[in-house]
Amino acid sequence: MKVLITGITGFVGSHLAEYALEQGAEVFGTIRWRSQTENIEGIRDRLKLVECDLTDAVSVQRLLQQAQPERIFHLAAQSFVPTSWHAPSDTLNTNILSQLNLLEAVRGTATRIQLAGSSEEYGLVHPEEVPIREENPLRPLSPYAVSKVAQDMMGYQYHQSYGIHVVRTRAFNHTGPRRGYVFVESNFARQVARIEKGVQEPVVRVGNLEARRDYTDVRDVVRAYWLALERAQPGEVYNICHGDSWTIQQVLDFFLSQSTVRVEVQVDPDRLRPSDVQILEGSYERFRQATGWEPAIPLEKTFRDLLDYWRERT
């Protein structure tokens, strides 16, 4: 099977590439001239990397002609919420136009495509709406979330209009080794690792600790993405989540409990957002019924693996 992963050098893309290779797939991936390839160094010689600007329709057409994939996992995006506040136009343009070009390129083919949406699409969630199900209203609270809603709806429209085999997923927070340090739980782990090695003063800087997030191990998430194109209903949307939530305070406390040193915690105003999603806790029941998937890796192991990842790199 020929598989194309956009954003293959990223956190999720690299884990999905490893999983796809384990399934015996021939794996293609998109890169840019500025792509950092550290995440795929261990498997790079087994991948077919194609330089492609996904915002350029001609470049995408050439990519599809070269790879001729049977399945596409569309992960490439500007995925950092705070950046979307500083660069909303770039976030909307990158995320929406890239997907538009991909969908146009696969029209009239039998290619299956999984669109990686986000729980950020739900945005403002009322307490009585937890756990969040796929029918919940979408009330996005950031430019990033707006871009993902647009991608989500575009996927539905292209399935309805052209019969493309599109499966939309809304993944809640996922983490594990290789998670970028701009994301909160990875940032905590990196700070603790740096403090242990004596390269940072014994102070962990934090933002909003009251928000609740539904975390899943990235290795469980990529398994879910694979099953989405194996068994899920085209045109449908599915939550990918753990089904419970941790406050950011609990995440911080876990990393501090694993630390070999005592630290001070300080709130950093620069880490606070103009508006923040207070609770994201989902239900994956629809996806479980469609595919049989359930998360298998305990979050304590996920967070320990993440901390060890940063200890090795500090």
MITI-271445 format. One record per atom (N, C-alpha, C): y negated, x negated, z negated; residue in three letters. Coordinates in steps of 0.001 Angstrom, whole numbers, padded with zeros to 6 digits, always signed. Layout:
N
YXZALA;...
This chain:
314
+001194-000841+000000MET;+000000+000000+000000MET;-001249-000879+000000MET;-002221-000526+000847LYS;-003495-001233+000873LYS;-004498-000510-000019LYS;-005058-001248-000954VAL;-005991-000695-001936VAL;-007308-001438-001838VAL;-008418-000698-001862LEU;-009752-001295-001885LEU;-010418-000951-003202LEU;-010915-001975-003884ILE;-011636-001787-005138ILE;-013066-002285-004941ILE;-014023-001362-004972THR;-015418-001808-004939THR;-015791-002249-006353THR;-016588-003308-006434GLY;-016924-003843-007756GLY;-015748-004546-008409GLY;-014924-005221-007619ILE;-013695-005826-008126ILE;-013960-006966-009106ILE;-015117-007610-009015THR;-015401-008732-009912THR;-015921-008274-011270THR;-016148-006976-011425GLY;-016671-006458-012682GLY;-015599-006318-013749GLY;-016031-005820-014893PHE;-015156-005640-016048PHE;-013959-004755-015716PHE;-014211-003531-015293VAL;-013118-002606-014990VAL;-012412-003022-013700VAL;-013177-003425-012692GLY;-012592-003805-011415GLY;-011560-004905-011534GLY;-011821-005886-012379SER;-010877-007000-012524SER;-009587-006540-013187SER;-009705-005664-014186HIS;-008499-005138-014833HIS;-007711-004250-013873HIS;-008424-003452-013070LEU;-007739-002597-012100LEU;-007046-003435-011027LEU;-007677-004522-010617ALA;-007058-005409-009625ALA;-005740-005969-010160ALA;-005733-006390-011412GLU;-004500-006895-012017GLU;-003420-005808-012027GLU;-003816-004592-012392TYR;-002849-003497-012460TYR;-002304-003161-011068TYR;-003191-003123-010074ALA;-002766-002805-008707ALA;-001787-003849-008179ALA;-002031-005113-008480LEU;-001110-006172-008054LEU;+000258-005982-008707LEU;+000248-005568-009975GLU;+001514-005310-010669GLU;+002300-004175-010008GLU;+001563-003252-009358GLN;+002225-002134-008671GLN;+002674-002509-007261GLN;+002433-003756-006866GLY;+002868-004228-005562GLY;+001896-003954-004434GLY;+000652-003607-004763ALA;-000340-003269-003739ALA;-000944-004526-003119ALA;-001410-004375-001877GLU;-002235-005385-001220GLU;-003679-005032-001563GLU;-004363-005924-002260VAL;-005631-005561-002883VAL;-006811-006223-002178VAL;-007713-005383-001670PHE;-008987-005824-001125PHE;-010079-005524-002154PHE;-011143-006320-002125GLY;-012254-006074-003037GLY;-013573-006471-002418GLY;-014630-005752-002789THR;-015958-006073-002274THR;-016658-007067-003184THR;-017356-007997-002568ILE;-018182-008944-003308ILE;-019535-009050-002615ILE;-020505-009563-003342ARG;-021809-009907-002793ARG;-021994-011407-002923ARG;-022952-011945-002216TRP;-023165-013399-002271TRP;-023480-013870-003680TRP;-024050-012970-004492ARG;-024417-013364-005858ARG;-023355-012969-006889ARG;-022211-012465-006444SER;-021178-011992-007365SER;-020654-013119-008250SER;-020511-012820-009537GLN;-019865-013737-010471GLN;-018369-013432-010468GLN;-017543-014430-010192THR;-016113-014190-010000THR;-015243-014644-011173THR;-015863-014933-012302GLU;-015107-015419-013459GLU;-013980-014460-013851GLU;-014247-013160-013787ASN;-013259-012182-014244ASN;-011982-012167-013414ASN;-012049-012634-012173ILE;-010874-012567-011291ILE;-010317-013947-010954ILE;-010783-014985-011627GLU;-010341-016336-011274GLU;-008825-016487-011345GLU;-008187-015833-012310GLY;-006744-015985-012469GLY;-005925-015333-011369GLY;-006541-014423-010600ILE;-005794-013715-009543ILE;-006474-013824-008185ILE;-007522-014619-008096ARG;-008328-014657-006880ARG;-007515-015000-005642ARG;-006557-015894-005776ASP;-005774-016298-004611ASP;-004838-015197-004126ASP;-004716-014112-004886ARG;-003847-012994-004501ARG;-004664-011806-003972ARG;-005978-011964-003914LEU;-006868-010883-003480LEU;-007442-011197-002104LEU;-007856-010157-001413LYS;-008571-010304-000145LYS;-009997-009810-000387LYS;-010904-010755-000528LEU;-012284-010427-000874LEU;-013128-010335+000396LEU;-013923-009282+000484VAL;-014751-009036+001653VAL;-016203-008903+001197VAL;-017080-009723+001776GLU;-018503-009602+001433GLU;-019061-008342+002085GLU;-019695-007517+001277CYS;-020176-006231+001784CYS;-021341-005749+000945CYS;-022392-005282+001620ASP;-023498-004602+000965ASP;-023236-003109+001098ASP;-022823-002481+000018LEU;-022432-001078+000067LEU;-023604-000149+000374LEU;-024829-000633+000207THR;-025986+000211+000540THR;-026304+000166+002027THR;-025563-000641+002789ASP;-025763-000750+004237ASP;-024588-000089+004951ASP;-024861+000965+005691ALA;-023798+001755+006321ALA;-022960+000934+007292ALA;-023602+000060+008068VAL;-022867-000754+009038VAL;-021913-001705+008314VAL;-022387-002289+007223SER;-021549-003199+006444SER;-020331-002474+005886SER;-020515-001244+005449VAL;-019400-000461+004901VAL;-018410-000096+006003VAL;-018905+000280+007177GLN;-018012+000587+008289GLN;-017137-000620+008642GLN;-017740-001792+008668ARG;-016978-003003+008972ARG;-015933-003272+007894ARG;-016308-003033+006637LEU;-015375-003213+005528LEU;-014141-002340+005711LEU;-014361-001063+006011LEU;-013232-000133+006162LEU;-012378-000481+007378LEU;-012999-000957+008446GLN;-012238-001366+009629GLN;-011356-002572+009324GLN;-011886-003474+008503GLN;-011129-004682+008169GLN;-010001-004387+007188GLN;-010293-003634+006150ALA;-009300-003403+005100ALA;-008326-002275+005446ALA;-008821-001240+006113GLN;-008020-000054+006420GLN;-007216+000406+005196GLN;-007911+000681+004096PRO;-007215+001010+002849PRO;-006638+002422+002859PRO;-005531+002565+002172GLU;-004966+003894+001939GLU;-005610+004540+000722GLU;-006083+003711-000189ARG;-006731+004207-001398ARG;-007956+003361-001714ARG;-009001+004030-002163ILE;-010234+003356-002567ILE;-010560+003749-004002ILE;-010824+002752-004823PHE;-011317+002979-006173PHE;-012775+002517-006189PHE;-013684+003485-006279HIS;-015105+003158-006160HIS;-015704+002940-007551HIS;-015779+001670-007930LEU;-016282+001288-009248LEU;-017658+000631-009189LEU;-018060+000129-008030ALA;-019320-000603-007928ALA;-020493+000315-008266ALA;-021374-000181-009123ALA;-022548+000620-009519ALA;-023465-000229-010376ALA;-024705+000227-010502GLN;-025580-000271-011559GLN;-025215+000567-012777GLN;-024472-000036-013711SER;-023817+000751-014754SER;-024389+000573-016151SER;-025505-000136-016291PHE;-026069-000382-017616PHE;-027222+000584-017849PHE;-027046+001488-018821VAL;-028022+002550-019049VAL;-029433+002009-019317VAL;-029632+001028-020223PRO;-030994+000538-020450PRO;-031685+000011-019194PRO;-030930-000638-018302THR;-031528-001130-017062THR;-032057+000021-016225THR;-031389+001162-016283SER;-031834+002300-015478SER;-033201+002818-015919SER;-033561+002584-017167TRP;-034905+002969-017614TRP;-035967+002057-016998TRP;-035630+000771-016852HIS;-036579-000200-016301HIS;-036593-000191-014777HIS;-035471+000198-014176ALA;-035365+000189-012716ALA;-034705+001476-012234ALA;-035344+002609-012462PRO;-034712+003889-012073PRO;-034507+004020-010570PRO;-035472+003569-009782SER;-035350+003694-008332SER;-034179+002873-007818SER;-034044+001654-008302ASP;-032942+000793-007874ASP;-031598+001386-008293ASP;-031537+001950-009500THR;-030298+002557-009985THR;-029884+003734-009113THR;-030830+004627-008824LEU;-030517+005793-007998LEU;-030131+005379-006582LEU;-030891+004460-006011ASN;-030627+004025-004642ASN;-029268+003355-004526ASN;-028979+002425-005434THR;-027717+001688-005385THR;-026527+002615-005561THR;-026562+003443-006593ASN;-025390+004243-006925ASN;-025139+005371-005927ASN;-026195+006040-005510ILE;-026019+007194-004628ILE;-025762+006760-003187ILE;-026563+005825-002686LEU;-026431+005422-001285LEU;-025103+004708-001027LEU;-024662+003889-001972SER;-023384+003185-001793SER;-022243+004171-001622SER;-022223+005197-002465GLN;-021141+006177-002373GLN;-021252+007007-001099GLN;-022472+007366-000728LEU;-022674+008123+000510LEU;-022083+007368+001703LEU;-022346+006073+001774ASN;-021832+005274+002884ASN;-020309+005222+002887ASN;-019701+005126+001698LEU;-018245+005111+001618LEU;-017645+006435+002083LEU;-018209+007536+001614LEU;-017681+008849+001982LEU;-017832+009106+003480LEU;-018949+008685+004039GLU;-019138+008839+005478GLU;-018110+008003+006249GLU;-017795+006824+005716ALA;-016871+005922+006413ALA;-015431+006431+006397ALA;-015059+007236+005394VAL;-013668+007695+005314VAL;-013489+009103+005888VAL;-014573+009713+006359ARG;-014435+011030+006982ARG;-013462+010962+008156ARG;-012566+011935+008224GLY;-011609+011974+009318GLY;-010397+011094+009114GLY;-010277+010453+007940THR;-009108+009618+007643THR;-008304+010260+006520THR;-007144+009717+006249ALA;-006296+010205+005154ALA;-006498+009390+003874ALA;-007521+008560+003853THR;-007771+007703+002696THR;-008074+008534+001451THR;-007448+008154+000357ARG;-007737+008785-000930ARG;-008797+007954-001648ARG;-009737+008623-002316ILE;-010807+007892-002984ILE;-011049+008446-004379ILE;-011055+007548-005347GLN;-011361+007902-006731GLN;-012797+007492-007019GLN;-013565+008431-007559LEU;-014969+008187-007874LEU;-015117+008060-009388LEU;-015587+006899-009819ALA;-015685+006619-011249ALA;-016996+007166-011807ALA;-016926+008381-012329GLY;-018077+008978-012997GLY;-018160+008529-014440GLY;-018981+009212-015218SER;-019256+008770-016581SER;-019496+009955-017508SER;-019109+009769-018762SER;-019406+010784-019778SER;-020904+010921-020005SER;-021694+009916-019561GLU;-023147+010017-019673GLU;-023684+011219-018897GLU;-022914+011726-017953GLU;-023339+012907-017205GLU;-023550+014107-018122GLU;-022777+014180-019201TYR;-022906+015323-020114TYR;-024215+015264-020898TYR;-024664+014057-021225GLY;-025969+013885-021854GLY;-026122+014600-023172GLY;-027025+015561-023211LEU;-027311+016304-024436LEU;-026155+017257-024724LEU;-025407+016949-025767VAL;-024240+017757-026145VAL;-024497+018375-027511VAL;-024322+019681-027615HIS;-024509+020376-028888HIS;-023254+020242-029741HIS;-023404+020232-031072PRO;-022242+020035-031956PRO;-021094+021000-031690PRO;-021409+022245-031352GLU;-020351+023232-031122GLU;-019620+023007-029791GLU;-020108+022064-028964GLU;-019484+021788-027666GLU;-018470+020647-027719GLU;-018246+020108-028898VAL;-017299+019003-029075VAL;-015929+019569-029467VAL;-014809+019111-028879PRO;-014729+018043-027876PRO;-015217+018525-026506PRO;-015805+017610-025768ILE;-016396+017933-024468ILE;-015294+018119-023437ILE;-015338+019246-022759ARG;-014405+019515-021667ARG;-015164+019473-020338ARG;-014421+019450-019271GLU;-015015+019276-017947GLU;-015976+020400-017579GLU;-015807+021570-018170GLU;-016677+022704-017862GLU;-018017+022638-018579GLU;-018175+021683-019490ASN;-019411+021613-020266ASN;-020614+021383-019352ASN;-021777+021976-019668PRO;-022973+021742-018848PRO;-023325+020255-018780PRO;-023876+019846-017637LEU;-024340+018473-017463LEU;-025837+018430-017765LEU;-026208+017678-018806ARG;-027612+017560-019207ARG;-027954+016074-019326ARG;-028031+015359-018209PRO;-028200+013898-018239PRO;-029492+013482-018927PRO;-029406+012361-019670LEU;-030545+011898-020461LEU;-031032+010507-020070LEU;-030631+010023-018915SER;-031104+008718-018443SER;-031053+008712-016927SER;-031838+007845-016282PRO;-031731+007717-014823PRO;-030314+007363-014370PRO;-029626+006527-015144TYR;-028232+006209-014807TYR;-027383+007468-014778TYR;-027513+008293-015819ALA;-026718+009522-015896ALA;-027035+010451-014728ALA;-028301+010534-014343VAL;-028686+011358-013190VAL;-027997+010853-011932VAL;-027937+009537-011756SER;-027282+008972-010568SER;-025801+009302-010550SER;-025155+009317-011719LYS;-023721+009625-011772LYS;-023464+011108-011517LYS;-024373+011975-011979VAL;-024248+013397-011660VAL;-024324+013591-010147VAL;-025271+012892-009508ALA;-025417+012993-008052ALA;-024140+012518-007349ALA;-023560+011412-007810GLN;-022316+010920-007216GLN;-021185+011930-007402GLN;-021117+012491-008581ASP;-020092+013475-008913ASP;-020177+014676-007969ASP;-021367+015244-007856MET;-021551+016425-007015MET;-021343+016105-005533MET;-021725+014904-005142MET;-021515+014492-003758MET;-020030+014414-003443MET;-019249+013905-004379GLY;-017818+013845-004177GLY;-017216+015225-004000GLY;-017654+016166-004822TYR;-017176+017542-004689TYR;-017573+018124-003333TYR;-018825+017899-002935GLN;-019317+018449-001674GLN;-018539+017887-000477GLN;-018255+016593-000478TYR;-017535+015995+000642TYR;-016082+016467+000695TYR;-015505+016728-000463HIS;-014153+017303-000454HIS;-014188+018705+000133HIS;-015130+019520-000304GLN;-015208+020896+000166GLN;-015595+020971+001641GLN;-016501+020106+002058SER;-017024+020181+003423SER;-016096+019544+004446SER;-015456+018426+004083TYR;-014707+017649+005065TYR;-013237+017446+004712TYR;-012805+017977+003553GLY;-011406+017855+003180GLY;-010977+016466+002752GLY;-011939+015619+002408ILE;-011599+014269+001954ILE;-010848+014354+000624ILE;-009831+013519+000476HIS;-009042+013478-000770HIS;-009842+012704-001827HIS;-010703+013427-002518VAL;-011570+012857-003548VAL;-011088+013328-004906VAL;-010938+012382-005844VAL;-010687+012732-007240VAL;-011821+012153-008068VAL;-012486+013021-008810ARG;-013615+012598-009640ARG;-013152+012416-011082ARG;-013505+011283-011664THR;-013177+011037-013072THR;-014464+010808-013846THR;-014490+011295-015066ARG;-015604+011035-015974ARG;-015050+010258-017159ARG;-015150+008954-017069ALA;-014640+008109-018143ALA;-015653+008044-019274ALA;-015148+008208-020494PHE;-015970+007990-021669PHE;-015995+006481-021940PHE;-016596+006055-023012ASN;-016751+004621-023251ASN;-015405+003906-023213ASN;-015352+002799-022492HIS;-014139+001996-022451HIS;-014517+000534-022619HIS;-013642-000198-023277THR;-013976-001568-023642THR;-012707-002400-023746THR;-012906-003679-024031GLY;-011792-004610-024122GLY;-012235-005983-023647GLY;-011315-006920-023488PRO;-011665-008259-023016PRO;-012419-008202-021689PRO;-013437-009055-021563ARG;-014306-009188-020390ARG;-015460-008189-020377ARG;-015560-007349-021363ARG;-016671-006403-021410ARG;-017980-007186-021506ARG;-018962-006839-020663GLY;-020235-007542-020651GLY;-020964-007429-021988GLY;-021630-008501-022394TYR;-022234-008509-023726TYR;-023502-007663-023824TYR;-023942-007075-022724VAL;-025078-006161-022810VAL;-024656-004815-023399VAL;-023351-004548-023450PHE;-022865-003298-024003PHE;-022627-003452-025505PHE;-022903-002395-026253VAL;-023104-002517-027685VAL;-021926-003130-028428VAL;-020702-002634-028204GLU;-019571-003137-028981GLU;-019258-004585-028612GLU;-019429-004933-027344SER;-019199-006313-026921SER;-020305-007220-027453SER;-021507-006692-027527ASN;-022617-007460-028084ASN;-022380-007777-029556ASN;-021878-006799-030307PHE;-021536-007044-031713PHE;-020487-008148-031815PHE;-019426-008040-031000ALA;-018349-009028-031053ALA;-018864-010421-030708ALA;-019731-010496-029709ARG;-020284-011784-029297ARG;-021176-012369-030393ARG;-021992-011528-031008GLN;-022854-012025-032087GLN;-022019-012572-033248GLN;-020972-011840-033622VAL;-020111-012294-034716VAL;-019442-013618-034352VAL;-018948-013740-033136ALA;-018297-014978-032700ALA;-019278-016151-032730ALA;-020504-015903-032287ARG;-021518-016964-032274ARG;-021909-017373-033695ARG;-021993-016396-034591ILE;-022312-016706-035985ILE;-021193-017539-036604ILE;-019934-017162-036321GLU;-018791-017920-036862GLU;-018813-019369-036395GLU;-019279-019610-035164LYS;-019305-020978-034621LYS;-020593-021727-034979LYS;-021505-021037-035683GLY;-022724-021704-036122GLY;-023790-021847-035065GLY;-023705-021111-033960VAL;-024703-021206-032894VAL;-025711-020056-032953VAL;-025568-019182-033938GLN;-026533-018105-034161GLN;-026711-017951-035662GLN;-027934-017677-036086GLU;-028166-017445-037512GLU;-027341-016244-037968GLU;-026994-016174-039250PRO;-026092-015112-039725PRO;-026760-013743-039820PRO;-027282-013291-038697VAL;-027941-011980-038604VAL;-027426-011278-037352VAL;-026884-010066-037518VAL;-026467-009242-036385VAL;-027562-008220-036126VAL;-028085-008236-034905ARG;-029174-007325-034540ARG;-028589-006093-033859ARG;-029085-004925-034267VAL;-028483-003666-033843VAL;-029557-002685-033392VAL;-029102-001622-032711GLY;-029963-000507-032329GLY;-029579+000729-033122GLY;-029399+001845-032433ASN;-029035+003110-033065ASN;-027574+003067-033515ASN;-027365+003160-034831LEU;-026007+003089-035373LEU;-025412+004461-035647LEU;-026186+005521-035426GLU;-025715+006863-035765GLU;-024966+007539-034617GLU;-025171+007078-033391ALA;-024516+007697-032238ALA;-022995+007572-032363ALA;-022291+008564-031852ARG;-020825+008562-031855ARG;-020325+008387-030419ARG;-019306+007563-030259ARG;-018759+007297-028939ARG;-017229+007390-028957ARG;-016701+007915-027874ASP;-015259+008068-027671ASP;-014784+006862-026872ASP;-014142+005901-027557TYR;-013730+004642-026926TYR;-012270+004688-026489TYR;-012000+004087-025320THR;-010647+003909-024819THR;-010506+002477-024334THR;-009333+001900-024498ASP;-009080+000552-024002ASP;-009133+000544-022479ASP;-009798-000456-021902VAL;-009941-000545-020451VAL;-008596-000588-019740VAL;-007572-001150-020392ARG;-006255-001243-019770ARG;-005586+000131-019669ARG;-005937+001027-020593ASP;-005502+002418-020477ASP;-006297+003143-019391ASP;-007574+002815-019270VAL;-008428+003488-018299VAL;-008003+003167-016869VAL;-007700+001909-016572VAL;-007316+001580-015188VAL;-005967+002210-014838VAL;-005108+002352-015820ARG;-003853+003064-015583ARG;-004145+004531-015245ARG;-005145+005104-015917ALA;-005549+006481-015616ALA;-006116+006592-014204ALA;-006943+005633-013797TYR;-007513+005665-012453TYR;-006408+005635-011397TYR;-005395+004803-011623TRP;-004295+004702-010670TRP;-003572+006051-010572TRP;-003296+006661-011717LEU;-002603+007948-011731LEU;-003452+009056-011111LEU;-004778+008918-011179ALA;-005664+009943-010613ALA;-005399+010133-009128ALA;-005128+009027-008411LEU;-004851+009137-006981LEU;-003369+009357-006688LEU;-002521+009187-007704GLU;-001097+009455-007535GLU;-000791+010938-007733GLU;-001400+011548-008765ARG;-000926+012859-009199ARG;-002013+013922-009363ARG;-003272+013531-009477ALA;-004315+014509-009774ALA;-004670+015341-008547ALA;-005281+016464-008789GLN;-005635+017405-007731GLN;-006908+016960-007010GLN;-006873+016791-005683PRO;-008103+016408-004970PRO;-009180+017475-005117PRO;-010427+016996-005237GLY;-011559+017881-005425GLY;-011844+018194-006874GLY;-010890+017895-007755GLU;-011026+018232-009171GLU;-011727+017105-009923GLU;-012194+017422-011137VAL;-012844+016427-011993VAL;-012079+016353-013308VAL;-011954+015128-013841TYR;-011143+014903-015037TYR;-011847+013961-016011TYR;-011824+014321-017288ASN;-012265+013414-018336ASN;-011184+012370-018597ASN;-011616+011123-018776ILE;-010732+010038-019214ILE;-011288+009549-020544ILE;-010562+009781-021622CYS;-011098+009450-022939CYS;-009960+009305-023938CYS;-010314+009031-025178HIS;-009333+008841-026244HIS;-009119+010119-027040HIS;-010149+010978-027051GLY;-010029+012251-027751GLY;-010552+012249-029166GLY;-011160+011141-029590ASP;-011825+011079-030891ASP;-013007+010136-030761ASP;-013749+009940-031818SER;-014956+009103-031685SER;-015191+008258-032930SER;-015916+007161-032696TRP;-016373+006276-033762TRP;-017900+006277-033734TRP;-018530+006240-034909THR;-019962+005970-034906THR;-020156+004492-034579THR;-021318+004163-034041ILE;-021613+002750-033774ILE;-021593+001955-035075ILE;-021951+002608-036187GLN;-021872+001962-037496GLN;-020425+001580-037816GLN;-019478+002470-037528GLN;-018066+002167-037776GLN;-017584+001011-036909GLN;-018037+000971-035666VAL;-017672-000138-034781VAL;-018192-001453-035361VAL;-019455-001445-035767LEU;-020044-002646-036368LEU;-019271-003055-037618LEU;-018969-002076-038478ASP;-018253-002387-039718ASP;-016889-003008-039425ASP;-016224-002546-038354PHE;-014914-003117-038023PHE;-015055-004590-037663PHE;-016023-004918-036831PHE;-016195-006318-036432PHE;-016578-007180-037641PHE;-017420-006638-038520LEU;-017797-007402-039713LEU;-016586-007624-040623LEU;-015684-006632-040670SER;-014481-006776-041500SER;-013538-007845-040954SER;-013626-008119-039645GLN;-012779-009131-039018GLN;-013402-010517-039047GLN;-014644-010591-039513SER;-015384-011847-039458SER;-015004-012776-040607SER;-015129-014052-040358THR;-014847-015061-041381THR;-016097-015446-042162THR;-017255-014845-041831VAL;-018506-015182-042512VAL;-019232-013905-042915VAL;-020147-014037-043868ARG;-020980-012920-044283ARG;-022260-012926-043447ARG;-022700-011718-043036VAL;-023881-011643-042184VAL;-024819-010555-042691VAL;-026060-010649-042232GLU;-027071-009630-042490GLU;-027224-008778-041233GLU;-027512-007502-041399VAL;-027697-006591-040272VAL;-029171-006197-040195VAL;-029774-006348-039013GLN;-031176-006001-038800GLN;-031314-005098-037585GLN;-032150-004066-037705VAL;-032447-003191-036573VAL;-033458-003875-035669VAL;-033153-003917-034380ASP;-034034-004508-033383ASP;-034649-003371-032559ASP;-035979-003152-032667PRO;-036612-002046-031935PRO;-036370-002103-030429PRO;-036176-003298-029872ASP;-035945-003428-028431ASP;-034590-002857-028008ASP;-033713-002603-028977ARG;-032395-002064-028663ARG;-032362-000538-028746ARG;-033474+000077-029032LEU;-033555+001526-029107LEU;-034018+002087-027772LEU;-033442+003224-027343ARG;-033738+003821-026042ARG;-034766+004948-026185ARG;-035484+005279-025095PRO;-036408+006410-025138PRO;-035736+007714-025551PRO;-034516+007944-025082SER;-033702+009069-025547SER;-032261+008610-025513SER;-031497+009021-026510ASP;-030126+008537-026619ASP;-029180+009722-026749ASP;-028005+009552-026186VAL;-026959+010550-026334VAL;-026349+010362-027723VAL;-026401+011392-028559GLN;-025969+011229-029940GLN;-024461+011310-030119GLN;-023791+012125-029320ILE;-022344+012229-029483ILE;-021658+012410-028131ILE;-020646+011591-027909LEU;-019770+011725-026751LEU;-018339+011656-027278LEU;-017704+012804-027337GLU;-016309+012890-027767GLU;-015628+013915-026884GLU;-014616+013485-026143GLY;-014081+014331-025098GLY;-012671+014828-025325GLY;-012243+015668-024404SER;-010859+016128-024328SER;-010285+015676-022988SER;-009110+015050-023019TYR;-008458+014622-021786TYR;-007281+015539-021446TYR;-007260+016738-022014GLU;-006122+017639-021849GLU;-005872+017983-020379GLU;-006930+018239-019618ARG;-006741+018575-018207ARG;-006062+017424-017462ARG;-006487+016200-017742PHE;-005897+015047-017061PHE;-004461+014822-017527PHE;-004198+015032-018803ARG;-002835+014871-019314ARG;-001887+015854-018627ARG;-002331+017085-018471GLN;-001486+018084-017825GLN;-001228+017742-016355GLN;-002214+017151-015702ALA;-002075+016832-014281ALA;-001230+015591-014035ALA;-001301+014621-014948THR;-000697+013311-014669THR;+000293+012822-015721THR;+000258+013397-016912GLY;+001089+012900-017998GLY;+000483+011730-018747GLY;-000724+011328-018367TRP;-001375+010161-018991TRP;-001803+010455-020417TRP;-001648+009448-021271GLU;-002238+009451-022610GLU;-002623+008022-022958GLU;-003683+007837-023759PRO;-004022+006475-024178PRO;-002916+005911-025056PRO;-002615+004626-024864ALA;-001485+004012-025568ALA;-001888+002867-026487ALA;-003061+002288-026299ILE;-003461+001085-027048ILE;-004380+001474-028206ILE;-004015+001153-029455PRO;-004878+001472-030602PRO;-006222+000758-030484PRO;-007286+001453-030871LEU;-008614+000866-030726LEU;-008808-000358-031604LEU;-008114-000421-032734GLU;-008221-001614-033566GLU;-007757-002855-032796GLU;-006694-002697-032002LYS;-006240-003812-031166LYS;-007266-004117-030081LYS;-007830-003069-029487THR;-008841-003251-028443THR;-009997-004090-028967THR;-010512-003713-030131PHE;-011668-004414-030690PHE;-011298-005830-031132PHE;-010095-006024-031668ARG;-009675-007389-032028ARG;-009549-008264-030792ARG;-008999-007708-029711ASP;-008886-008472-028461ASP;-010265-008835-027915ASP;-011212-007916-028058LEU;-012569-008184-027593LEU;-013221-009296-028419LEU;-013036-009242-029728LEU;-013594-010293-030582LEU;-012957-011638-030264LEU;-011649-011672-030058ASP;-010981-012932-029713ASP;-011454-013459-028365ASP;-011731-012540-027428TYR;-012257-012928-026116TYR;-013551-013731-026290TYR;-014450-013245-027153TRP;-015724-013945-027347TRP;-015557-015209-028183TRP;-014609-015193-029105ARG;-014355-016419-029873ARG;-013911-017548-028951ARG;-013090-017209-027954GLU;-012599-018222-027016GLU;-013712-018756-026127GLU;-014768-017958-025924ARG;-015827-018347-024980ARG;-017094-018839-025657ARG;-017068-018935-026967THR;-018256-019388-027693THR;-018123-020860-028036THR;
